[in-house]
Amino acid sequence: MRLLIVEDHDELAELIVGRLADAGFPSDRVASAEDARLLIEAGDHGGMLLDLGLPDGDGLDLLEWTRQRDANLPVLILTARSSIGDRVAGLNAGADDYLAKPFATDELIARVRALMRRAGANAGAALACGRLTYDPAGRVAQIAQTPLILSRRETQLLELLLRHRDKAVRKRQIETLFFGLGEEFSSNAVEVGVHRLRRRLEQLAAGVEIVTLRGVGYLLREEVAA
């Protein structure tokens, strides 16, 4: 999953996004609390790097709002507020880690890696539906102990659908998973990806079905007997 960068300083944000990409962490950046709330509600990201001094509000308020909706989203605060009291306030508000500006980008990457490792360990339990099982840690899918060979995007899509089993996954979530914010892609890219994954699961009798919810998105559930 991609990271969400909430930072209003353009030059710093560009540096962070570039260094994260070099380290294998694709990310999307917004510059306001309002835009961050929209993306957090969409549930498109696997972690957040949060500046506290935002133009339309305090980052701590955004963090507390986030925790009311998602108790598990990994959050690293990046801020010029460097006192012990500020650090305690940030951690008490729900941050997983706190890094004061200015910081070395190597330390930032190390902290992000540690943060996502912890998040991965917490979310590493096997996922299952019907005859299908999926190991998030190894990114291995099986149908009744038989390996299911999937492309990278198909694997990403399968994990997203399994984590939201029996719940709607919006088309926009899948677009962000595949392409990120602002990237160009064909209008039917999501439909093609879902079609290919659905066909693979049907061919191997996985015992699951991907239901199309018109105007909403998709839902994965155990196959309903005819």
Beta strands, then each sheet from edge to edge (+ up, - down):
strand 1: 2-6
strand 2: 27-30
strand 3: 45-50
strand 4: 53-54
strand 5: 57-58
strand 6: 75-79
strand 7: 97-100
strand 8: 127-129
strand 9: 132-135
strand 10: 140-143
strand 11: 146-148
strand 12: 169-170
strand 13: 208-213
strand 14: 217-222
sheet 1: 2+ 1+ 3+ 6+ 7+
sheet 2: 4+ 5-
sheet 3: 8+ 9- 10+ 11-
sheet 4: 12+ 14- 13+
end
